[in-house]
Amino acid sequence: MKLLERLKNIGPAALIAAAFIGPGTITQCTLAGAKHGLTLLWALLFSTLATIILQEMAARIGVVTKEGLAENIRNHIQHPVTKTLAIILVFAAIFIGNAAYESGNILGAYLGVETLFPDIPTWIVVCMIGLIAGLLLWIGSYRLIENVLITLVVLMSLCFLITLFMLDIDYKALFSGLFLPQYNEDNILQIMGLVGTTVVPYNLFLHAALVNEKWKNPTIKKARTDIYVSITLGGLISMCVLICAAGVQQGNIENAAGLARGLEPLLGNYALVAISIGLLAAGITSAITAPLATAYAISGILGLSRKLTAPHFRGLWLFILIIGVMVASMGWKPILVIRVAQIANGLLLPLIVIFIIWLINKKQVMGNHANSLVQNILSCIILGICILLAGKTFYTLWQLI
């Protein structure tokens, strides 16, 4: 009975895991494994631990204040100039990050359809994916969205988990990849992509808002149980994708056929069908959560209602969805767009983390639930690593220009 009760408490964090296990994760992890073997597993381990710590802080803020991150930033920054600047920065970060992420989500779903039905024009597939995501959001039911996303991700993830057990794994290389960080000019963009596809800035806003949607009387204990189970499983699934791909050393991957190679030990000739369905499912899950998070964040920062059926709320998520559909229809290479979106998210992450650390240490807001010394040390280490990676990525991109 205790197990069943705990499973009932699984919710918002499962949706967050469903959001970050999107086409970006499948693509980035496959590219990392195929090009660098198991050497970048440490980046996923760091990303998973960082996600657990940051999502716990975001959820704790939501539980204690009964409001999302955006509302708290708006309500607790007193200086008018600082408040205006913070609102502009959050507004820009959410819109830029989510617009880029949404186009990658939709193109990821398209990548799955393209191989199975190559004769259908891109714009028709993209519009259909946008329509499916829009209909699920328009219904305005949190429980329905949650159930659809979790079901799609579970089906996709099972293939990678089963494949993992069929591989002949080099455990020495696996543990070395997990615990001995390696980074250089050749893999820094790949590392930033892995961080950006796992520690997603908009998920922090989404989680703080959803803890009060899932439970009428949310508690920190419930939220933590949800986070520890869901995010850990999400991180393990991401690692499984990378490990599966590491067994198939290959060059450039530009379509679903390349991504499917990691599933061939299990599914053989059916691997392409499986990865195509997986990309479609993952794309739809993330295509729902990015606009939803935008609507929560922008409604909060502007002091508007967060009701899912409110006209302005629907208008906000619809705007991001339309931008995603438009960009996805331009004919750019899907995997290139997905990689750029993940890197953009990684670059925006330090800004959002700074706001969370500042907010969760305000005693007048969090009371006895403010960060402990250990929690502050861990969060500052995460922030420092994120800033270091972002700086290194900026430098690498500058050299490429």
C-alpha positions in Angstrom: 0.0 0.0 0.0 2.8 2.4 0.8 4.3 1.8 -2.7 0.9 2.6 -4.3 0.6 5.7 -2.2 4.0 6.9 -3.3 3.3 6.1 -6.9 0.1 8.3 -6.7 2.4 11.2 -5.7 4.4 10.9 -8.9 3.3 13.7 -11.1 4.9 17.1 -11.8 8.5 15.8 -11.9 7.4 12.9 -14.2 6.1 15.5 -16.6 9.4 17.4 -16.3 11.2 14.2 -17.1 8.9 13.6 -20.1 9.7 17.2 -21.2 13.5 16.7 -21.2 13.5 13.2 -22.7 12.5 14.8 -26.0 14.0 14.5 -29.5 16.8 16.8 -28.3 17.8 14.2 -25.7 17.6 11.3 -28.1 19.6 13.3 -30.7 22.2 14.7 -28.4 22.8 11.5 -26.5 23.0 9.5 -29.7 25.5 12.0 -31.3 27.6 12.0 -28.1 27.7 8.2 -27.9 28.4 7.7 -31.6 31.2 10.3 -31.8 32.8 10.2 -28.3 31.9 6.7 -27.1 31.3 6.6 -23.3 33.6 9.5 -22.4 30.7 12.0 -22.0 28.6 10.0 -19.6 29.9 12.3 -16.8 28.1 15.2 -18.5 24.8 13.4 -18.2 25.6 12.4 -14.6 26.3 16.0 -13.7 23.2 17.2 -15.7 20.9 14.7 -13.9 22.2 15.6 -10.4 22.0 19.3 -11.3 18.4 18.8 -12.5 17.4 17.0 -9.2 18.9 19.8 -7.1 17.5 22.7 -9.2 14.1 21.2 -9.7 13.9 20.5 -5.9 14.5 24.2 -5.2 12.0 25.3 -7.8 9.4 22.9 -6.5 10.1 23.9 -2.9 9.5 27.6 -3.8 6.2 26.6 -5.4 5.1 24.6 -2.4 6.0 27.2 0.2 4.8 30.3 -1.7 1.9 28.7 -3.6 3.2 30.7 -6.6 5.5 30.1 -9.5 9.0 31.4 -10.0 7.9 34.2 -12.2 5.4 35.5 -9.7 8.0 35.4 -6.9 10.5 37.2 -9.0 7.9 39.9 -9.7 6.7 40.2 -6.1 10.0 40.1 -4.2 12.3 42.4 -6.2 11.6 45.8 -4.7 13.8 48.2 -6.7 11.8 49.4 -9.8 14.8 49.4 -12.1 16.0 46.0 -11.0 12.5 44.6 -11.2 12.0 45.9 -14.7 15.4 44.5 -15.8 14.6 41.1 -14.2 11.2 41.0 -15.9 12.8 41.8 -19.3 15.6 39.3 -18.8 13.2 36.5 -17.8 10.8 37.4 -20.5 13.5 37.3 -23.2 15.1 34.1 -21.8 11.9 32.3 -21.8 10.7 33.5 -25.2 14.1 33.0 -27.0 14.9 29.7 -25.3 11.4 28.2 -25.7 10.9 29.4 -29.3 14.2 27.7 -30.2 13.4 24.7 -28.2 9.9 24.4 -29.7 11.2 24.4 -33.3 13.6 21.7 -32.3 10.8 19.7 -30.7 8.6 19.9 -33.8 11.4 19.1 -36.1 12.4 16.1 -33.9 8.9 14.8 -34.3 9.1 15.4 -38.0 12.4 13.5 -38.1 10.4 10.5 -36.9 7.7 10.8 -39.5 10.1 11.7 -42.4 11.6 8.2 -42.6 8.4 6.3 -42.5 6.5 8.6 -44.9 9.2 10.4 -47.0 6.7 11.6 -49.7 4.6 13.8 -47.4 5.7 17.5 -47.6 7.5 18.9 -44.5 5.0 21.7 -43.9 2.0 19.2 -43.7 3.8 17.0 -41.2 4.9 20.0 -39.1 1.4 21.5 -39.1 -0.1 18.2 -38.1 2.3 17.9 -35.2 1.5 21.5 -34.1 -2.2 20.8 -34.4 -1.9 17.7 -32.1 0.1 19.6 -29.5 -2.4 22.5 -29.7 -5.4 20.4 -29.3 -4.0 18.7 -26.1 -3.2 22.2 -24.7 -6.5 23.7 -25.7 -8.4 21.1 -23.7 -6.8 22.6 -20.6 -6.7 19.5 -18.5 -3.5 19.0 -16.5 -4.3 15.3 -15.8 -4.8 14.5 -19.4 -1.6 16.2 -20.5 0.3 14.4 -17.7 -1.0 11.0 -18.6 -0.4 11.4 -22.4 3.1 12.6 -21.9 4.1 9.9 -19.4 2.6 7.1 -21.6 4.5 8.3 -24.7 7.8 8.6 -22.9 7.5 5.2 -21.2 6.8 3.4 -24.5 9.8 5.1 -26.1 12.1 4.5 -23.1 11.4 0.8 -22.8 13.2 0.1 -26.2 16.4 1.7 -25.0 16.3 0.0 -21.6 15.8 -3.4 -23.1 18.5 -2.8 -25.7 21.0 -1.9 -23.0 20.8 -5.3 -21.4 21.5 -6.9 -24.8 24.8 -5.0 -25.3 28.3 -6.2 -24.5 29.3 -3.3 -22.3 32.9 -2.3 -21.5 32.3 -1.5 -17.8 35.8 -0.1 -17.3 35.1 2.5 -20.0 31.6 3.0 -18.6 32.8 3.9 -15.1 35.7 6.0 -16.5 33.2 7.9 -18.6 30.9 8.5 -15.6 33.5 9.6 -13.0 36.5 11.0 -15.0 35.3 14.2 -16.7 36.9 14.9 -20.1 36.4 18.1 -22.0 38.3 19.9 -24.8 37.7 22.0 -27.9 36.4 19.0 -29.8 33.6 18.1 -27.4 32.6 21.3 -25.5 29.6 22.0 -27.8 28.5 18.4 -27.3 28.8 18.7 -23.5 26.8 22.0 -23.6 24.1 20.3 -25.7 23.8 17.4 -23.1 23.5 19.9 -20.3 21.0 22.0 -22.2 18.8 19.1 -23.1 18.6 17.8 -19.5 18.7 20.9 -17.3 16.1 22.9 -19.2 15.5 26.4 -17.9 11.8 26.5 -18.7 11.2 23.3 -16.7 12.2 25.2 -13.5 9.3 27.6 -14.1 7.0 24.8 -15.1 7.7 22.7 -12.0 7.1 25.5 -9.5 3.7 26.1 -11.1 2.7 22.5 -11.5 3.2 21.4 -7.9 0.0 23.3 -7.0 -1.8 21.9 -10.1 -1.1 18.3 -9.2 -1.9 18.4 -5.4 -4.5 20.4 -3.5 -2.2 20.3 -0.5 1.3 19.9 -1.8 4.1 19.2 0.6 7.9 19.3 0.2 8.1 15.6 1.0 5.7 14.7 -1.8 7.6 16.9 -4.2 10.9 15.5 -3.3 9.8 11.9 -3.7 8.4 12.8 -7.1 11.7 14.4 -8.1 14.0 11.7 -6.8 12.1 9.0 -8.6 11.2 10.7 -11.9 14.3 12.7 -12.6 16.6 9.8 -11.7 14.8 7.6 -14.1 14.9 10.3 -16.8 18.7 10.6 -16.3 19.1 6.8 -16.5 17.1 6.7 -19.7 19.3 9.4 -21.2 22.4 7.4 -20.3 20.9 4.3 -21.9 20.5 6.2 -25.2 24.1 7.3 -25.1 25.4 3.8 -24.2 23.4 2.2 -26.9 24.8 4.7 -29.4 28.4 4.2 -28.2 28.3 0.7 -29.5 27.8 2.0 -33.0 30.8 4.3 -33.7 29.9 6.3 -36.9 30.3 9.7 -38.5 27.7 12.3 -39.1 24.1 11.5 -38.2 21.6 13.5 -40.2 18.4 11.5 -40.0 16.4 8.9 -38.1 18.2 6.1 -39.9 21.5 7.2 -38.2 19.8 7.5 -34.8 18.2 4.0 -35.2 21.6 2.2 -35.2 21.7 2.2 -31.4 18.5 0.1 -31.3 19.6 -2.5 -33.9 20.9 -5.1 -31.3 17.3 -5.4 -30.0 15.1 -4.7 -33.0 17.2 -5.4 -36.1 15.4 -4.2 -39.2 12.5 -2.8 -37.0 14.9 -0.4 -35.3 14.1 2.4 -37.8 10.4 2.1 -37.1 10.9 2.1 -33.4 13.2 5.2 -33.4 10.8 7.0 -35.7 7.8 6.4 -33.4 10.0 7.3 -30.4 11.1 10.6 -32.0 7.4 11.4 -32.9 6.3 10.6 -29.3 9.2 12.6 -27.8 8.7 15.5 -30.1 5.0 15.8 -29.2 5.7 15.6 -25.4 8.2 18.4 -25.6 6.1 20.4 -28.1 3.4 20.5 -25.4 5.6 21.4 -22.4 7.6 24.3 -24.0 4.5 26.4 -24.8 2.9 25.4 -21.5 6.0 26.6 -19.6 6.1 29.8 -21.5 2.4 30.6 -20.7 3.0 29.9 -17.0 6.2 31.9 -16.8 5.0 35.0 -18.8 1.6 35.0 -17.1 3.4 35.0 -13.7 5.9 37.6 -14.6 3.1 39.9 -15.8 0.8 39.2 -12.9 -1.8 37.5 -15.0 -4.0 34.4 -14.2 -2.4 31.0 -14.7 -5.6 29.2 -15.5 -5.1 26.9 -18.4 -8.3 28.0 -20.2 -7.8 31.8 -19.7 -7.6 33.6 -23.1 -4.3 35.2 -22.5 -2.8 31.9 -21.3 -3.9 30.2 -24.4 -2.6 33.1 -26.5 0.8 32.8 -25.0 1.3 29.1 -25.6 -0.3 29.4 -29.1 2.2 32.1 -30.0 5.2 29.9 -29.1 3.6 26.9 -30.9 3.1 29.0 -34.1 6.7 30.2 -34.0 7.9 26.7 -33.6 5.8 25.5 -36.6 6.9 28.4 -38.7 10.6 27.8 -38.0 10.2 24.1 -38.5 8.7 24.7 -41.9 11.7 26.6 -43.3 13.5 23.5 -44.5 16.5 23.6 -42.1 18.2 20.3 -41.2 16.3 19.0 -38.1 19.4 17.7 -36.2 21.2 21.1 -36.7 18.2 23.0 -35.3 17.9 20.6 -32.4 21.6 21.0 -31.5 21.4 24.8 -31.7 18.3 24.8 -29.4 20.0 22.7 -26.7 23.1 24.9 -26.8 20.9 28.0 -26.5 19.2 26.5 -23.4 22.5 25.7 -21.8 23.7 29.3 -22.4 20.5 30.8 -20.8 20.6 28.4 -17.8 23.0 30.4 -15.5 20.6 33.4 -15.5 17.7 31.4 -14.3 19.8 29.6 -11.7 20.9 32.9 -10.2 17.3 34.0 -9.7 16.4 30.7 -8.0 19.4 30.8 -5.6 18.6 34.4 -4.7 14.9 33.7 -4.2 15.3 30.5 -2.1 17.7 32.2 0.3 15.2 35.0 1.2 14.0 34.1 4.7 11.0 36.4 4.4 9.8 34.3 1.5 10.9 30.7 2.4 11.0 30.9 6.2 12.5 27.7 7.6 12.5 26.2 4.1 15.3 28.4 2.8 18.5 26.7 1.6 20.8 25.1 4.1 24.6 25.6 3.9 25.0 22.3 2.1 22.2 23.1 -0.4 23.8 26.5 -1.1 27.2 24.9 -1.7 25.8 22.4 -4.1 23.7 25.0 -6.0 26.7 27.3 -6.2 28.9 24.5 -7.6 26.2 23.8 -10.2 26.0 27.5 -11.1 29.8 27.8 -11.3 30.0 24.8 -13.7 27.2 26.1 -15.8 28.9 29.5 -16.1 32.2 27.9 -16.9 30.6 25.7 -19.7 28.6 28.7 -21.0 31.8 30.8 -21.1 33.7 28.1 -22.8 30.9 27.6 -25.3 30.7 31.3 -26.1 34.5 31.3 -26.7 34.3 28.2 -29.0 31.4 29.7 -31.0 33.2 33.0 -31.3 36.2 31.2 -32.8 33.9 29.4 -35.3 32.4 32.7 -36.6 
